[in-house]
């Protein structure tokens, strides 16, 4: 789009049309049922499905949110702020709702508001991941975008699921305090000042954890070519 940022657009041009040729005539809304249409609404990009046609109206579905009836002209103009929870103070998702779209499996277990850095209050939901049991919270807009569990995405760490102790225990000896290995994931971009598990020498500068994981070494001068240190348990 020539570098121009689109604020709102519904790409309904792909729908069946009356007349000859793909671009002939007007949109055949009756034959558009079960079609998926991409959209852009501010910072949200997604797809809606037309599930029903009524004169001058269609019923659409977004993710696994309840169906939404909308005037066709409003649909074409991408006036779907209410569907996305952008133009209402009401919560869009009920407590105990299970969200299983976009490779996620979450249960909403709470709701509330949290003030952002700009001073505005944002609707947030507390969720429990039905895969790893992690409990976290997320803004409504991100939940509606289809974002999933922070722990499964390695953005949050939970002992017993994705901490270094669980996934890469061979890295534990590189920590000066082995208990700290419970705080990070193997792919973390956090820095630590590691210790050599062979000679006990402390590294003279910090190293990123994902570098240690990737290279299986802190490149200590005493290295004998072994990739993995001896394992210890905490």
C-alpha positions as CSV (number, residue, x, y, z in Angstrom):
1,X,0.0,0.0,0.0
2,X,2.9,2.3,-0.8
3,X,3.9,2.6,2.8
4,X,0.6,4.3,3.8
5,X,-0.7,2.8,7.0
6,X,-4.3,1.6,6.7
7,X,-6.5,2.5,9.7
8,X,-9.6,0.4,8.9
9,X,-10.3,-1.8,5.9
10,X,-12.5,-4.8,5.1
11,X,-11.2,-6.8,2.1
12,X,-14.6,-7.9,0.9
13,X,-13.7,-7.6,-2.8
14,X,-12.9,-11.3,-2.8
15,X,-16.6,-12.2,-2.3
16,X,-18.8,-13.6,-5.1
17,X,-20.3,-11.0,-7.3
18,X,-23.3,-10.6,-9.6
19,X,-22.5,-10.2,-13.3
20,X,-19.7,-11.5,-15.5
21,X,-16.2,-11.7,-14.2
22,X,-14.8,-11.4,-10.8
23,X,-15.0,-7.7,-10.7
24,X,-18.4,-7.4,-12.5
25,X,-21.5,-6.1,-10.9
26,X,-22.1,-5.9,-7.1
27,X,-21.3,-8.2,-4.2
28,X,-23.6,-11.3,-4.0
29,X,-24.1,-11.4,-0.3
30,X,-26.4,-14.3,-0.3
31,X,-23.7,-16.5,-1.9
32,X,-21.1,-15.1,0.5
33,X,-22.1,-17.2,3.4
34,X,-19.2,-19.3,4.8
35,X,-16.6,-17.1,3.2
36,X,-13.7,-15.7,5.2
37,X,-12.7,-12.0,4.8
38,X,-9.6,-10.4,6.1
39,X,-9.7,-7.0,7.8
40,X,-7.5,-4.4,9.4
41,X,-8.9,-2.4,12.3
42,X,-6.3,0.0,13.8
43,X,-3.6,-2.3,15.1
44,X,-5.7,-5.5,14.8
45,X,-5.5,-7.7,11.7
46,X,-7.7,-10.8,11.5
47,X,-10.4,-12.7,9.6
48,X,-14.1,-12.8,10.0
49,X,-16.5,-15.4,8.6
50,X,-19.9,-14.7,7.2
51,X,-22.3,-17.2,8.7
52,X,-25.7,-15.8,7.7
53,X,-27.3,-13.4,5.3
54,X,-30.3,-11.3,6.1
55,X,-31.7,-8.5,3.9
56,X,-29.3,-5.5,4.3
57,X,-27.5,-7.4,7.1
58,X,-25.1,-10.2,7.6
59,X,-24.1,-12.2,10.6
60,X,-20.3,-12.6,11.1
61,X,-18.1,-14.6,13.4
62,X,-14.7,-13.5,14.7
63,X,-12.4,-16.1,16.3
64,X,-14.6,-18.0,18.8
65,X,-16.4,-14.9,20.0
66,X,-20.2,-14.8,19.8
67,X,-21.7,-14.1,16.3
68,X,-22.3,-10.5,15.5
69,X,-25.1,-9.0,13.3
70,X,-24.0,-6.0,11.3
71,X,-25.5,-3.7,8.5
72,X,-23.8,-4.5,5.2
73,X,-22.7,-0.9,4.6
74,X,-21.1,-0.8,8.1
75,X,-19.4,-4.1,7.3
76,X,-18.0,-2.8,4.1
77,X,-16.7,0.3,6.0
78,X,-15.1,-2.0,8.6
79,X,-17.1,-0.5,11.4
80,X,-16.5,-3.5,13.7
81,X,-15.2,-1.7,16.8
82,X,-17.9,-3.1,19.0
83,X,-17.2,-6.7,17.8
84,X,-13.6,-6.2,18.7
85,X,-14.3,-4.6,22.1
86,X,-12.9,-1.2,21.0
87,X,-16.0,0.9,21.3
88,X,-17.7,-0.2,24.5
89,X,-17.0,-0.3,28.2
90,X,-18.7,-3.7,28.5
91,X,-16.6,-6.8,28.7
92,X,-16.6,-8.8,25.5
93,X,-15.6,-12.2,27.0
94,X,-17.4,-13.9,29.8
95,X,-15.7,-15.6,32.8
96,X,-15.3,-19.3,32.4
97,X,-15.2,-18.9,28.6
98,X,-12.8,-21.4,26.9
99,X,-10.8,-19.9,24.0
100,X,-9.3,-22.5,21.7
101,X,-8.5,-20.5,18.6
102,X,-5.1,-19.8,17.1
103,X,-3.3,-22.7,18.8
104,X,-4.3,-21.6,22.2
105,X,-6.4,-23.3,24.9
106,X,-7.3,-20.8,27.6
107,X,-10.0,-20.4,30.2
108,X,-11.0,-16.9,31.3
109,X,-11.1,-16.9,35.1
110,X,-11.3,-13.2,36.0
111,X,-11.7,-9.7,34.7
112,X,-10.6,-6.2,35.7
113,X,-9.1,-2.9,34.7
114,X,-5.5,-1.8,34.8
115,X,-4.1,1.7,34.1
116,X,-1.6,1.8,31.2
117,X,1.4,4.0,30.8
118,X,-0.7,6.6,29.1
119,X,-3.0,6.9,32.1
120,X,-6.0,5.2,30.5
121,X,-7.7,2.2,32.0
122,X,-7.7,-1.0,29.9
123,X,-9.9,-4.0,30.3
124,X,-7.8,-7.1,31.2
125,X,-8.6,-10.7,31.7
126,X,-7.1,-13.3,34.0
127,X,-6.7,-16.6,32.3
128,X,-5.6,-20.2,33.0
129,X,-3.8,-22.1,30.3
130,X,-5.4,-25.5,29.9
131,X,-2.1,-26.9,28.4
132,X,0.6,-25.8,30.9
133,X,-1.7,-24.6,33.8
134,X,0.0,-21.1,33.9
135,X,-2.2,-18.3,35.1
136,X,-1.6,-14.8,33.6
137,X,-3.5,-11.8,32.5
138,X,-3.9,-10.0,29.2
139,X,-5.5,-6.9,27.7
140,X,-8.9,-7.5,26.0
141,X,-7.6,-6.3,22.7
142,X,-4.8,-8.9,22.7
143,X,-7.1,-11.7,23.7
144,X,-9.4,-10.7,20.8
145,X,-6.4,-10.8,18.4
146,X,-6.0,-14.4,19.2
147,X,-2.8,-14.2,21.4
148,X,-2.1,-17.2,23.6
149,X,-0.5,-18.2,26.8
150,X,2.6,-16.3,27.7
151,X,4.2,-19.3,29.3
152,X,3.7,-21.6,26.3
153,X,5.2,-18.7,24.2
154,X,8.2,-18.6,26.6
155,X,7.5,-15.0,27.5
156,X,6.8,-16.1,31.1
157,X,8.5,-18.8,33.1
158,X,6.9,-21.5,35.3
159,X,8.8,-24.1,37.2
160,X,7.7,-27.5,36.1
161,X,6.9,-26.3,32.6
162,X,9.5,-24.3,30.8
163,X,12.2,-23.1,33.2
164,X,15.8,-24.1,32.5
165,X,15.6,-26.6,35.4
166,X,12.9,-28.4,33.4
167,X,14.0,-28.1,29.8
168,X,17.8,-27.7,29.9
169,X,19.2,-28.8,33.3
170,X,22.7,-29.0,31.8
171,X,22.8,-25.2,32.0
172,X,22.3,-25.1,35.8
173,X,26.1,-25.3,36.6
174,X,26.7,-22.1,34.8
175,X,24.7,-20.2,37.4
176,X,26.6,-18.8,40.4
177,X,23.3,-19.5,42.3
178,X,21.7,-22.6,40.9
179,X,18.3,-21.5,42.2
180,X,18.3,-18.7,39.6
181,X,18.0,-21.3,36.9
182,X,14.3,-21.6,38.0
183,X,13.7,-18.0,36.9
184,X,14.5,-18.2,33.2
185,X,13.7,-20.1,30.0
186,X,16.5,-21.5,27.9
187,X,15.8,-19.0,25.1
188,X,15.8,-16.0,27.4
189,X,17.6,-12.8,26.3
190,X,18.5,-12.0,29.9
191,X,22.1,-11.7,30.9
192,X,23.9,-13.5,33.7
193,X,27.5,-13.5,34.9
194,X,28.2,-17.3,34.5
195,X,30.7,-19.5,36.3
196,X,32.7,-22.2,34.6
197,X,31.5,-25.6,36.0
198,X,34.9,-27.1,35.3
199,X,37.4,-24.7,36.9
200,X,35.1,-22.3,38.9
201,X,36.3,-19.2,37.1
202,X,33.7,-16.4,36.9
203,X,33.2,-14.9,33.5
204,X,34.6,-11.4,33.2
205,X,31.5,-10.1,31.4
206,X,27.8,-11.1,31.3
207,X,26.5,-13.5,28.7
208,X,23.0,-13.9,27.3
209,X,21.3,-17.1,28.4
210,X,20.2,-18.0,24.9
211,X,23.8,-17.7,23.7
212,X,24.9,-20.1,26.4
213,X,22.1,-22.5,25.3
214,X,22.9,-22.1,21.6
215,X,26.7,-22.6,22.0
216,X,26.6,-25.0,24.9
217,X,29.6,-23.1,26.4
218,X,30.8,-19.9,28.0
219,X,34.2,-20.2,26.2
220,X,36.3,-20.4,29.3
221,X,40.1,-20.6,28.7
222,X,40.1,-23.9,30.6
223,X,37.8,-25.5,28.0
224,X,38.7,-29.0,27.0
225,X,36.3,-29.1,24.1
226,X,33.4,-30.6,26.0
227,X,30.1,-29.1,25.1
228,X,28.1,-29.9,28.2
229,X,29.1,-29.4,31.9
230,X,28.3,-32.0,34.5
231,X,24.7,-31.8,35.7
232,X,23.6,-30.9,39.2
233,X,20.2,-30.9,40.7
234,X,18.5,-28.2,42.7
